[in-house]
């Protein structure tokens, strides 16, 4: 009944816990049995004394057969509680769906089977004189299933709570008897050491079943009806809801008690929000005896939303929108969501609010001093025409975008983003100077037509010399054994192919030139753009060789291919113009299609898209590994850790404030 070999050693005298004064332990908090257990768990996270492991009796997983689920403690109790004629349909449907999950059927197959089940029950139980009962059958079965699954969750939580309490009591008693002794504990049987995974899979299966059944109910024939309602600032909009009034009231009752209980965590909150939206539950559906009581309803739902804003902000916003809770459409809610980086939820919540609320939203975004929030604020100003209240937001957003591009090394993209606007061109050059990229700053200033005096003030000869010295210290250098070669004719192309064909891996990257005077993509009308392209295609004469080369430079100006010992810089526009197409296909094309050579890229989708515009055989290489996926995983892990640290710091500050009060 004990875990596998585990050693507990305490640097104390062999004395009973009661004589704490005689103990000479370096950690005084070991004297308390409760504290001893907490310290043991910090050192050894796995259960060490699983006489009754919490959740052990619930061993069903998402792939466990339904019969095994019914034989389990939770499944048996829940099935017995609903083993009557009124719920036979729900029990049968859950059995069918669990069998499909055991066979690894996906969501679409589950939904299709569920809809067919509802349709069959409507045909079996319905008739000409029972039309009302016909369209009430799917909602009734749906709510029966949701309630059964909810009762299974409650039974499981009660079992886990009782087991944990008994487990802690026995553990305390055991370690009190053996305090101060060195002892090795061996496992006599092969019990499972970590049942948490199985409990998590059971919860995932339960949530999946609820979502499948709720969505399938709304797809059954003649179940829903259209109705009009107000939605904050939107008046008399048409929505759909379940036709059966009795089912809507029952769904409202389910929502009310879920709001009172607040169990099941964030996943269950999503289910409750989906029930309210799918059934079209309104405040008039919350009945107390023979009448409604908006005061009680509002109080319970508002308290529930306050709880959800911390635990499940997505479900909180859905509940606010569905029940038109004006109390939460203010700057405090926006700030709370902003601190959790929930920009999408803020935008979704704002779109149906009044102009004053939209202004509060934009003000909150500007106060965050973040590019992502500035982008969201600019989108809102553009979408809801708030330029009068925020006349400088476009300039702020454009400058922030330029600074961000420069900081990420996308210098050409920043210059293209600036377009013909002299202010933004100056911003690009200024950002490059701040970043220490004086050479780029000088080149861009010349391309933008800055005066000689301005260029000299931007980067003098002394500044350029200092920049080169700093760059020697800042940037990585190629190893001395790496050979760098320029490829701009047929002979150098063939030599490159000969060298790289012997490699087992190569790195690929492209560079392209920005098109100065580009249009503002944020404000450009797509239809006008398409019409102008058609007119230009009809009226424009055939492009010259120089114009074609310039166009290729805007697509791909430089192609870089490297092995461990050789680096080749290809002037692709010149090669396409001068070298025969057969030579390009037999060298570059053969290199890209060689399965035995691994092609390493970083965010290579745009690179290959542009290469395909130059030559189709360059856009579909074989055996490619994009390292951006690994980088993105590491970034997401870092963001999660930072968010967790931020929340822990916030919770710690709140606890300190409470202690001070």
FINU-896043 format. One record per residue: x, y, z negated of N, C-alpha, C in turn; residue in one letter. Coordinates in steps of 0.02 Angstrom, whole numbers, plus 50000, padded with zeros to 5 digits. Layout:
N
XYZXYZXYZa
...
***
This chain:
661
500414994050000500005000050000500435006350000x
501075005550005501515011350006501835011950075x
502095017850090502395018950155503045015250161x
503325015550222503955012150234504515015250192x
505085011850191505635013550145505725021050137x
505665023250076505715030450061506025031349993x
506505035749989506875036749927506695043349895x
506555043149831506425049249792506955049749737x
507345055049740507865055949690507775062749657x
507785062949593507715069149556508325070049511x
508615076049513509205077549471508985079749402x
508655075249365508435076949299508575071049253x
508505072149189508575066749140507955062449143x
508005056149124507445051549124507015052849063x
506565057649069506135059449014505425060049039x
504935058748997504235059249019504055066449034x
503545067549076503355074349094503145078649036x
502875075548983502625079448926503185083048890x
503785080248890504345083448855504735087748903x
504395092748929504705096948980505285100948952x
505275102348886505815106348858506485102648859x
506455095848860507075091948860507345090848929x
506985092948981507215091949050507715097349068x
508265095349100508755100149122508785099749198x
508275102749230508225102449302508365109249331x
508715109449386508875115849417508255119349443x
507705115649455507085118549480506565117949426x
506415123449391505955123149335505255121549357x
505075122949421504385121649442504245114349453x
504745109949443504605102749446504225100349385x
504155104349334503845102049272503105100949281x
502795104449327502065103649337501935098149388x
501475093449373501335088249422501095091149488x
500685096249487500435099149549501005102249589x
501455105749553502025108749587502495103449615x
502575097949577503015092649603502745089949668x
502095089249673501815086549736501925091349794x
501845097849781501945102749835502665102749858x
503145102049811503845101849830503995095549870x
503715089849848503835083649886503575084349957x
503005087549966502725088150033503135092850077x
503445097850046503875102250085504475098350112x
504745093850070505335090050091505145084350136x
504565081350126504355075450163503645076550188x
503555079150248502895080950272502425074950281x
502705068850294502275063050305501985060650239x
501395057650241501105054750180501565049350153x
501705049550087502155044750058501795039750013x
501165040950000500805036549954500095035449980x
500025032650040499365032250071498955026450045x
498765026649982498325021349957497645021749991x
497415027950001496805029050041496945035050086x
497175033550146497375038950191496765042750213x
496765049450208496185053350231496035052050304x
495405050450317495195049250386495365042350411x
495635037950367495865031350390495285027250415x
494705028050384494135023950404493865026050472x
494055031950495493825034350560494385033450610x
494415027850643494975026150686494815026650760x
494235029550777494045029950847494445035350882x
494655034150944494975039150986494535040451045x
494765045151088494365046951146494295041151194x
494745036251191494715030551235494465024251200x
494225025051139493975019251102493285017351128x
493135011051129492495008851155491935011051110x
491315012251137490765014451095490595009451040x
490665003051054490504998151002490964999050941x
491605000450954492065001650899491875007950861x
491635012950897491415019050864490815017650819x
490325013850842489745012350802489915008050741x
490445003950748490644999850691491025003850639x
491295009650659491665013650611491195016650560x
491475019050506491075021750451490645027550473x
490955032450506490575038450526490055036750579x
490275032950630489805031250683489215027250658x
489335022450612488795018450586488295022550547x
488535027150503488085031250463487675035850507x
488005038950557487635043550600487115039850642x
487305033950666486825030150706486235027850664x
486385025850602485845023650559485365029350542x
485645035350535485225041150517484745042950573x
484925041150635484505043050692484225036950728x
484185031450692483945025250723483185025050718x
482845029350757482115029350760481905030650831x
481255030050844480995030650912481085037550940x
481065042850898481105049650923481795051250951x
482315047550929482995049150949483315043550990x
482925038751012483215033251050483535035751114x
483215040651146483495043251209484175046451198x
484245050251144484885053451129485425048351113x
485245043251074485735038051056485945034251119x
485465032851163485625029351225486095033551269x
485945040051275486365044451317487075044851289x
487145045551224487815045851195488195039351206x
487835033651202488165027251214488425026851286x
488015029051334488225028851405488835033251416x
488805039251389489365043951401490005041551367x
489945038551308490545036151274490845030251312x
490435026051343490705020751384491095023551443x
490825028951473491175032151530491825035251507x
491835038351448492455041251423492965035851409x
492725030151384493185024451372493495022151437x
493135022851492493395020951558493745026751593x
493885032151554494255037951578493905041551635x
493255042051632492875046151680492965053551663x
492965057751714493085064851705492425068751696x
492495075251683491915079551668491395079451724x
491575080051789491055079951841490645073551842x
490975067751833490605061451832490145061051771x
490385063351713489965063351653489355067851663x
489455073751692488905078451703488395075551752x
488635072451806488175069551855487755064051824x
488065059651785487695054351752487185057151702x
487375062351667486935065351617486325068551651x
486425072051706485865075051743485395069651769x
485675064251796485265058751820484865055651763x
485155055151704484795052451646484205056851628x
484305063451628483755068051614483195067451666x
483385067151728482885066651782482495060251776x
482835054751759482475048451752481995048651693x
482185051551638481745052051580481145056451595x
481245061751635480685065951654480185062251697x
480425058051741479975054151784479615048651745x
479965045651697479655040351657479125043051610x
479245048651577478805051151524478325056451549x
478445059351608478025064851633477435062451673x
476975066951686476395065651727476065072051747x
475535071551785475195077551808474905081651750x
474645078251700474345081751643474845083251588x
475465081451600475965082451547476555086551573x
476395091751612476925095751642477355099151589x
477025101651536477395105051483477885100351450x
477665094151437478105089351405478675087351452x
478545087351517479055085351565479655089951562x
479545096551566480125100951566480405102051495x
480085099351444480355099851376480775093851357x
480785088651400481145082451383481905083551382x
482215086351435482945087351432483175091651373x
482845097451359483075101251300483015097451234x
482475093451228482395089551166482955084551158x
483115080751212483655075851208484325079251196x
484425084951229485045088651221485155090651148x
484645093651117484715095851048484785089951000x
484445084351016484535078250975485265076050976x
485555076051036486255073951042486715078751004x
486605085151010487025090050976486975089050901x
486365087850875486285086950803486605080450780x
486555075050819486875068850801487625069750796x
487905073050846488635074150846488845078650789x
488425083550772488575087850716488565083950650x
488075079450643488045075450581488655070750577x
488885068150633489495064050632490085068150607x
490135074450629490675078650605490635079850530x
490025081350506489945082650434490125076450393x
489895070550414490045064350378490805063250376x
491135064450433491855063450436492225068350391x
492005074550390492325079450346492225077750273x
491625075350254491505073350185491945067450166x
492015062550211492435056850196493165058950187x
493405063250232494095065650227494205069450163x
493715073550143493785077450081493805072950020x
493355067950018493355063249961494005059249959x
494225056850018494845052950020495445057049997x
495475063350019496035067550001496045068849925x
495455069949896495425071149824495655065049786x
495405059149805495605053049771496345051549782x
496575053049843497285051949859497735056249815x
497565062549806497975067049765497965064949691x
497375062849666497335060649597497775054449585x
497755049549631498165043549623498905045149631x
499065049749676499765051649686500045055049623x
499645059549593499865062849532499985057749477x
499505053049470499565048049417500185043749428x
500305041949492500885037649506501545041149490x
501615047449512502255050749501502335052949428x
501795053849392501855055349320502145049349283x
501925043349305502185037349272502925036149287x
503135038149348503815036649370504265042849371x
504075048049337504465054249338505155053249307x
505665055649342506345055249316506695048749333x
506375044449373506675038049391506855038049465x
507395034449482507555033449552507245026949573x
506875027349629506505021449650506435021449725x
506465015749755506345015049827505655011949836x
505275014849881504585012549893504565009149961x
504325003249962504294999450024503574998150042x
503454997750106502774996650131502664989150136x
502124986750106501974979650108501584977750171x
501244982550200500884981050262501024986650312x
500844985450373500984990150427500394994650439x
500224998850389499685003650398499925009450439x
499455012750472499615018550514499815024350469x
500375027650486500645032850442500355039650455x
500125041050516499875047750533499215047250569x
498655047250532498005046550564497745053050594x
498115058550589497855064850612497725064850687x
498155061450725498075061350798497405058450817x
497205052950784496575049750800495985054250783x
496025057850728495485062450709495425068050760x
495995070550784495985075850834495655073450899x
495805067250919495515064650980494765063650972x
494545061650913493825060950901493485067650907x
493775072850879493495079550885493465081850957x
493985080350996493985082351066493435078751104x
493325072351088492785068651121492105071651103x
492015073451039491375076251018491225082851053x
491725087251058491625093651091491475092651165x
491835087951197491715086451267491005084151279x
490765079651237490075077151244489565082751237x
489675087151189489195092651180489185097251240x
489755099051267489775103451325489455100051386x
489605093751397489315090151454488555090051449x
488295088351391487565087651383487215094451388x
487505099651359487195106351363487175108851435x
487735108151471487735110451541487275106251584x
487245099751573486815095451613486075097051601x
485915098951540485215100651524484985106551566x
485405111451577485215117351616485165115851690x
485445110251713485425108351784484835103951801x
484475101551752483885097351765483345101351800x
482925097951838482415101251879481875104451835x
481715110751851481135114251821481215115351746x
481815115351720481915116151648481975123551629x
482245127651674482365134651658481875139251694x
481805145251668481375150351697481735157051695x
481525161651738481815168351740481415172951694x
481775177651664481455182651622481875189051623x
481585194551604481945200951604482105202951532x
482675206251524482885208551458483345214551466x
483455218051412483935223451410484595220751383x
485125223651409485795221151389486235227251380x
486225230051320486565236251304486325241651352x
486765244151396486565249651441486205247151503x
486215240651515485855237851573485135236551554x
484675239251594483965238651579483625234051630x
483175229851604482745225551645483145221251693x
483655218051666484035213451708483715206551704x
483795202551755483495195951759483995190751735x
483775186751688484175181151662483755174851663x
484055169251646483685162951643483745159951573x
483225156151555483215152951489482815146551495x
482835142451443482435136251441481695137951436x
481285134551475480575136151477480215134451412x
480415128951381480055126451322480195131051262x
479675134351238479755138951182479945135251118x
479665129251110479825125351050480565123551049x
480855121951107481565120251110481995126351096x
481775132251119482155138351105482165139851030x
481585138850997481575140050925482005134950888x
482005128850913482425123750881483165125450891x
483335127850951484025129950964484215135850920x
483745140450910483875146150865483995143850794x
483625138750773483725135950706484415132850700x
484645129550754485305126550754485845131950749x
485745137450786486225143050784486235146050715x
485655146950684485615150050618485995146050566x
485875139450563486195135450512486945134550526x
487145134650591487855134450606488195140850583x
487835146550590488105152850566488165152850490x
487705149650456487745149250383488295144550360x
488375138950396488855133850375489575135650394x
489675138250455490325140250481490815134450481x
490585128550498491015122650500491225121050571x
491735116750577491945114350642492475118550676x
492645124250649493185128350678492995131750742x
493515133750779493415137650840493065133750894x
493195127250899492875123150951492125122750941x
491915121850879491195121550865490865128250877x
491225133750864490945140350877490805141250952x
491235138450995491115138651067490485134951085x
490365129251053489765125351067489145129251047x
489155132350989488565136150966488435142051012x
488965145451034488865150951081488575148451147x
488795142651170488525139751232487785137851223x
487595135251166486895133651154486465139951158x
486685145351125486295151551126486225154251197x
486765154051236486745156751304486335152251350x
486435145751347486095141151393485345140751380x
485145140851316484435140451300484105147351303x
484495152651309484215159351310483905161351244x
484235159551189483965160951123483975168551111x
483405171251091483345178251074483175179051001x
483205185250977483045186450907482325184750891x
481895185050942481185183350931481085175950920x
481595171850934481535164550925481715162350854x
481975166750814482145165050744481525166050701x
481185160550685480565160950647480685158950575x
480345162650530480365161250458479655160150435x
479475153850432478775152350417478355153550479x
477925158550476477485160250533477685166750567x
478235169850546478415176250575479175176850582x
479395181750621480115182950629480335188050577x
480985188050564481275192650517481945194950545x
481935200650580482535203150612483085204950562x
482885207150503483385209250453483805203250432x
483475197750415483845191650395484255189050452x
483955188850512484315186250570484945190350584x
484865196950585485445201250600485985200450547x
485795200050484486295199450431486695193050438x
486355187350450486705180950456487155180850517x
486905183250574487305183050635487895187850630x
487795193650601488345198450594488895195750548x
488695192450493489195189350450489575183850487x
489215180250529489525174950569490025177850618x
489855183350650490295186650698490915189250663x
490845192150604491425194450566491905188750552x
491635182950537492045177050527492385174850592x
492005174950647492275172550711492805177250740x
492775183650725493265188250753493975186450731x
494035183050674494695180850652494855173750676x
494335169450678494455162450694494385160850768x
493875163750801493725162150871493475168550905x
493925173050925493705179450953493305178751017x
493445173551057493055172551118492325171251104x
492185166751057491495165251037491185171351003x
491575175150966491315181250934491065186250986x
491465187351039491265192051092490645189551129x
490615182951141490025180151174489395181151132x
489455180351066488885181351022488695188651018x
489185193151016489035200351015488645202351077x
488875199951135488555201751198487855198751203x
487785192451184487135189051193486595192051149x
486765193551086486265196151039486275203851033x
486665207251076486685214551077486825217451007x
487375215450978487555217750912487945224250917x
487595229750914487895236350921488425237750867x
488355234550810488815235750755489535234350774x
489645229750821490325227650837490585230750902x
490205235350931490435238550992490755245250975x
491295244950937491625251050915492385250250918x
492735255450901493465255350906493785250350859x
493455248950802493745244050755493785237150786x
493245235150821493265228650856493785228650911x
493825234150948494325234551001495035233950973x
495165237250917495825236950887495985229950861x
495475226650833495585219850808495765215150865x
495405215750921495545211550979496215213451010x
496375219951010497005222151038497595219450999x
497535219250933498075216550892498195209150904x
497685205750930497755198650948497905197651022x
498035203251058498195202951130497635199851171x
497015200951151496435198251187496175203551236x
496575205051288496395210351335495785208251376x
495765201951398495205199651439494545200051402x
494545198351337493935198751298493715205951289x
494185210451280494015217551273493675220151337x
493945218351395493655220551458492965217651469x
492885211251452492225208051461491715211051414x
491905212751353491445215751305491255222851325x
491705226351358491605233451372491155234651433x
491135230151480490825231651545490085233351541x
489725231051491489015232451485488855237951434x
489365241151406489255246151354489155253051384x
488995257851341488885264651362489535267951382x
489485273851413490075277451434490515279351375x
490205281251319490585283051260490995277151234x
490695271151236491055265151213491635263551261x
491525264551326492065263351374492645268151362x
492485274351344493015279151329493405276951267x
493055274251216493395271651157493855265851176x
493635261651222494045256051245494685258451278x
494635263251323495225265851357495695269251307x
495415272951259495825276251208496205271051167x
495875265451151496215260151114496785257251155x
496675256251220497195253551263497805258251265x
497675264751271498235269551274498615269751208x
498265268751152498595269051087499055263051075x
498955257551112499365251651102500075252451130x
500175257251175500835258751203501155252451232x
500755248851272500985242751305500775243051378x
501205240351421501055240651492500425236651509x
500345230951477499745226851491499115230551471x
499105233851413498515237651392498425243851435x
498975246951457498925252651502498605250651568x
498785244751592498475242151654497735241051644x
497545238151587496825237051573496455243751568x
496765248651535496445255251531496365258551598x
496875257951641496835260851708496285257451749x
496235250851743495695247251779495015249751757x
494935250751691494285253151666494135260151691x
494635264551691494535271351715494335271351789x
494665267051827494505266651899493815263451910x
493645258351872493015254751882492415258951860x
492485262551805491915266251777491965273851790x
492455275851831492525282851852492595287451791x
493125286251752493255290151692493855294851702x
493975296851764494565301051778494495307851744x
493895310151734493805316651703494055316551631x
493935311051595494165310451526494905308651522x
495165305151572495865302951571496195304751638x
496335311251648496595313451713497305311151728x
497695309351677498405307751688498545300251682x
498025296151678498155289051665498475285651725x
498305287751786498615284651844499365286051845x
499555292151830500265293951828500615289851774x
500295289151716500595285151662500685277951683x
500165275251715500195268151735500715267051789x
500745271651838501235270951892501945271251865x
502075276051821502745276751793502925270651750x
502435268151712502565262151672502705256151716x
502355255551773502475250051819503175250551849x
503385256651867504055257651895504585255751843x
504505258151782504985256551729505025249051717x
504455245751719504435238451708504785234751764x
504665236951827504995233651883505755234551880x
505965240551863506685241851859506995237651803x
506655237151746506925233351690506985225851706x
506555223451752506575216451773507025215251832x
507345220651857507805219851914507475220151982x
506825221651985506475222152050506525229252076x
507125231252096507255238152115506885239952180x
506915235552229506585236952293505825237352284x
505555233052242504835233152230504635239752196x
505055242252151504915248652118504905254352168x
505375254252215505395259552265504805259152312x
504595253152329504005252352371503385254652334x
503345253252270502775255352229502735262952225x
503305266352227503305273652225503005276752287x
503085273352345502805275952407503105282552428x
502685287052455502915293652479502925298952424x
502665297252365502615302252312503305303852284x
503515310152291504185312252270504265311352195x
503735312552156503785311852083503955304652064x
503635299852097503765292852081504445290552107x
504665293252165505335291752189505855294152140x
505755300252113506215302852063506195298452000x
505605295851984505555291451926505955285051936x
505935282251997506325276252011507065277552002x
507305283052032508015284752027508215285951954x
507785289551918507935290951848507965284551807x
507495279951819507495273551783508115269551798x
508355269751861508965266151879509565269151844x
509585275751839510145278951804510135277051730x
509535276951700509485274951629509705267851618x
509555263451668509745256451662510475255251679x
510835260551698511535259851715511675257551785x
511165257451828511235255251897511355261351941x
511935264651932512075270851968512155269752043x
512425264052062512515262752133511845262152168x
511385258552138510705258152167510375265052166x
510465268752111510155275352107510395279852163x
511035279752177511315283952230511055281752298x
511045275252309510805272652374510065274452384x
509655273652333508945275152340508835282652349x
509235286752316509175294052324509325296052396x
509825292852426509985294352496509425291952542x
509135286152529508595283552571507965287852565x
507855290752507507265294952497507375302152520x
507975303752544508095310452571508225315752519x
508515313852462508695318852412509255323252439x
509305329352413509835333952434510505331652407x
511045334152438511715332352416511835334452344x
511585340352326511675342652257511325338052207x
510725335852225510365331352180510725324652173x
510975322152230511325315752228511965316352186x
512315321852192512925322852153512775323352079x
512215326552063512025327051992511795320351964x
511515316252007511265309651984511855305151968x
512345304752013512915300352001513535303252035x
513945306451996514575309252021515085303752029x
515665305452056516195300552065516435297851998x
516475302151948516685299951882516185294951852x
515545296451862515025291951837515055285251874x
515195285251939515235279051977515825274851952x
516395278051937516975274451913516835271251845x
516505275151801516335272551735515835266851742x
515375267451789514875262151800515215255651822x
515705256151866516055250051888516425246751830x
516715250751786517055247951728516565244551681x
515995247651671515485244651628515215238251658x
515135238151724514855232251756515335226251752x
515985227751751516465222351743516365218751677x
516155222451626516055219551559515355216651550x
514865219351587514175217551575513955211251612x
514165210451675513885205251716514345199051719x
514035193451732514415187351743514805187951809x
515355184451811515765184451871515765177451902x
515805177351967515875170852000516535167651981x
516545161151971517195157751957517675158952015x
518305158852000518815160352050518825155152106x
518585148952091518615143752143518015143952190x
517545148752181516965149252224517135153452285x
517015150752344517155154252406516515157752431x
516555164252443515995168152468516095169552542x
515605167752583515665168452656515045171852683x
515145176252734514585179552767514425175652832x
513785174752843513555170952901513125175552943x
513375177253004512995181653047513055179853121x
513345173853136513375171553205513315163953208x
513325161253268513205154153278513765149953247x
514385151953254514955148053229514945147653152x
514845153353119514835153353046514225149553020x
513685149453059513085145553039513235138153040x
513575135853092513745128653097514235126653042x
514715131153027515195129652973514835129152906x
514355133652893513965133252830513595126552826x
513285124452881512915118152880513375112352866x
513975112452894514455106952882514645106552808x
514765112352776514975112452706514415110352660x
513815113152670513265111852623512955104952632x
513045101852689512765095152700513085089952654x
513685091452630514015086852585513815087852512x
513395092852497513195094252428512565090252410x
512495088852345511885085352322511365090252295x
511565096652284511095101752260511325108552284x
510845112852303511005119652324510505124452292x
510715130652282510265135952258510075140552314x
509445142752315509185146852369508855153052340x
508985158852370508655165052350508645169652410x
508155174252411508095179052466508045186152439x
508215190852480508135197952465507795201252525x
507375206252511507055209852566507035217252550x
506995221352601507015228552593506315231252584x
506255236352541505605239452530505435243952589x
504805244352605504555248652659504365255352629x
504765260452643504625267052615503995269852645x
503635273752604503015276652628502435271852628x
502495266552587501955261652583501335264752553x
500755261952570500115264552546499985262452475x
499555265952443499345264452374498865258652376x
499105252852359498685246852364498105247052315x
498155250852261497625251052212497005254752239x
497115259652285496565263852308496395262652380x
496745258152414496635257152485496025252752496x
495615254752544495025250852561495215245152607x
495035238952590495255233252628494955233252698x
494335235352706494025235352772494375240352817x
494525246452792494885251352832495575248752852x
495885245052806496545242252820496515237352877x
496005232852875495935227952928495795231352995x
495355236452995495195239953057495815243453086x
496215246553041496815250053065497315245053093x
497355239053064497805233953090497595231853161x
496935230953170496685228953236496815234453287x
496695240753269496815246253315497555246753332x
497995245953283498715246253296498935240653342x
498635234653332498825229053374498625230153447x
498055233453457497835234753526498235240253559x
498405245553522498715251353552499475251153553x
499785247353507500505247553500500845243953558x
501405246753584501785243453636502205237753606x
502475233453647502905228053621503485230853582x
503645228153524504185230853482504865229853514x
505305234753503505985234153527506375229353483x
506995227653504507415223153465507575226153397x
507715232753397507885236053334507285236253288x
506695237653316506095237753274505935230853247x
506045225553289505925218753265506405216953209x
507025219053215507515217653163507345221253098x
507095227453104506885231153044506295227753010x
505825225253051505255221753023505465215352987x
505955211853016506205205752984506555207452918x
506905213152916507245215152854506745216452798x
506145218952817505625219852766505325213252745x
505415208052787505175201352769505725197652730x
506295196452762506885193652728507495197152757x
507845201052717508445204452740509065200152730x
509075196252676509665192252659509445185552631x
509745180252656509625173452630510275171152598x
510215169052534510805166852496510735159352482x
511245155552501511265148352489511935146652459x
511915143152402512545141752366512555134552343x
513155131752343513305125452309513745127152248x
514015122052217514435123352158515085126852177x
515315125852238515965128552256515945133652313x
515375134352347515325138852404514685142952402x
514745149352419514165153852421514135157052490x
513545156452524513465159152591512925164552591x
513085170252621512625175852627512435176552700x
511795175152716511565174852785511195181352803x
511425184652857511075190352885510525187452930x
509955185752900509445181952936509155185752996x
508995192352991508735195753050509205195353110x
509865196153098510345195753153510395188753182x
510375183753138510415176853162509805175053205x
509215177253184508615175753222508635179153290x
508925185153293508965188753357509505185953403x
510085183853375510665182153416510735174653427x
510635170653375510765163453381510175159953416x
510325154853457509785151053489509345147753437x
508695147253452508225144253405508385136953391x
508655133453441508825126353430509385125753379x
509865130353380510415130153331510155131553261x
509705136353254509405137753189509025131753162x
508655128453206508265122653183508725116853164x
509275115853202509725110253188510175111453128x
510225117653105510655119153047510225120852986x
509935126852986509515128752929508915124152921x
508585122652976507995118252973508175111352947x
508725108552971508945101952947509145102052874x
509465107652853509675108152783509065108552737x
508545112352755507945112952713507535106652711x
507555102552764507145096552767507515090352743x
508135091052721508535085352697508295083252628x
508015077252622507745074752558508295073352507x
508895071952529509425070052483509755076052449x
509585082152470509865088152440509325091652399x
509455092552334508985095952290509045103552300x
508465106852311508455114152320508205117352256x
508645121252224508475124652161508265131852176x
507695133952149507445140752159507175143252093x
507055149752090506715152752032506155157152060x
505535155352046504955158852075505015158952151x
505105153052179505245152552251504645152852296x
504045153552270503455153552312503465159452361x
503625165452337503645171252380504235170752429x
504795167952407505375167152452505195162852512x
504885157052500504725152552555504155155352598x
503705159152567503175162352606503475167252656x
503965171152636504285175852681504715172352732x
505055166952712505455163152759505025159952813x
504425157752795503985154752845503755159852897x
503735166352878503565171552927504135172652976x
504745170952955505315171453001505355165353046x
505255159453016505265153153054504865148053014x
504385144853045503925140453009504295134752974x
504835132153003505185126452973505575128352911x
505655134952897505995137152836505525137752777x
504875137752789504395138752736504155132452701x
504375126552726504145120252697504735115652682x
505175117652636505755113452619505545107252580x
505965102352579505845096152541506305095752481x
506075092252430506465091052369506655097652336x
506145101352313506245107952283506085107652209x
506485110952168506365111552096506355119052079x
505775121452055505705128452036505825129051961x
506365132551942506555133151871506115138051833x
505675141551868505235146351834504765142851786x
504565136651802504095133051759504405131851690x
505045129951689505395128951625505455135551588x
505645140851624505715147451593505045149751564x
504495148651601503835150851578503635147151514x
503795140651510503645136851450504015139651390x
504655141451399505035144251344504765151051323x
504545155151371504265161651356503615160951316x
503185156151338502555155151302502685152751231x
503175148451221503345146151154503585152051111x
503985156451141504235162251103503665166951086x
503195167951131502625172251117502185169451062x
502075162851064501675159651012502015160350944x
502665159450942503025160150879502995167350854x
503055172050900503015179150879502325180950853x
501795178350888501115179650866500985176550797x
501245170550787501155167150722501515171050667x
502115173350682502495177250633502145183750617x
501845186750668501485193050659500875192050615x
500505186550626499915185150585500105183450514x
500655179750505500885178150437501085184450400x
501425188950435501625195250403501015199350384x
500505199450429499905203150414499535200150354x
499485193450352499145190150296499525191450231x
500195191550234500585192950174500475199950149x
500425204850195500295211750174499605212350143x
499105208850171498435209050142498425206150072x
498805200650061498835197749994499165202449945x
499695205949967500025210749923499545216449904x
499145218849953498665224149939498145221849888x
497915215549896497425212849849497715212449779x
498355210249774498665209749708498745216549676x
498925221649717498995228349690498325230949666x
497775229649704497115231849682496915228349616x
***
